[in-house]
Amino acid sequence: MLQIEGLSKSFLLHRVSRRVQGCQDIAFSIEPGQFVGITGRSGSGKSTILRCIWRTNLPERGRILYDSARFGMLDLAQATQRQMLYLRAYELGYVSQFLNALPRQTAYDIVLKSALETHGTADRPRAERETERMLRHFDLDENLWELYPRTFSGGEKLRLNIAAAMIKHPRLLLLDEPTASLDNASKLKVRTLIEQLKAEGTTMLGIFHDLEFMEGLCDHEFNMQEGMMV
Ligand SMILES: Nc1ncnc2c1ncn2[C@@H]1O[C@H](COP(=O)(O)OP(=O)(O)OP(=O)(O)O)[C@@H](O)[C@H]1O
């Protein structure tokens, strides 16, 4: 599904004329349906890898070969902006602990917007049915559906994020520390969710600080140190 070869990314800090290494010479691959975990200290370059795949970071060197349903084998480091927009809408998912939504958009509308992008605006009843199904599936209390998620708990925001990402049935789901700042009960719910996604055949790449959380969950696990994979 994904094969990364020699991926490097650094950042030029103009104000101090200095380069900061994000990640260096990263190589690994993920088979369809696998869950690969990345651990490592803060600042070791984990999120940089995910942002290169999602292409909010433009890789400097290396290849990110992704087996796209639409485009066939595609190097995400070289893909056009138009291709990336398509992949983000239909094939890739990105979930973090932060909610990326417009202000004054209800929880329901956030997920419906994703559903409409996937199913098209012509079939709104289908998109609405899917939205309700997803919100229930990911255990978001019905009393919260018409509220703005600004006031939601970390776990509620996360479940909403996952529902919005999963309604697109992404072929590859990127998880950027989804359990950060959650209590143990909420972490357990996330773990159950991930197990559920895995059983449904979703391919995943996830970053976790909590090694205990990863126990028995990953097919492969990598540790990052100072921008490099060890
Ligand atoms: N846009 C950017 N501009 C400048 N430096 C950056 C940028 N993004 C990341 N960095 C730097 O790259 C390094 C790796 O950052 P990255 O976010 O990948 O770390 P991380 O392992 O995900 O950390 P954390 O676990 O704290 O989220 C850090 O030193 C960070 O300061």
Boltz pocket constraint, residues with backbone or C-beta under 6 A from the ligand:
constraints:
  - pocket:
      binder: B
      contacts: [[A, 11], [A, 12], [A, 13], [A, 20], [A, 21], [A, 22], [A, 23], [A, 40], [A, 41], [A, 42], [A, 43], [A, 44], [A, 45], [A, 46], [A, 47], [A, 48], [A, 49]]
      max_distance: 6.0
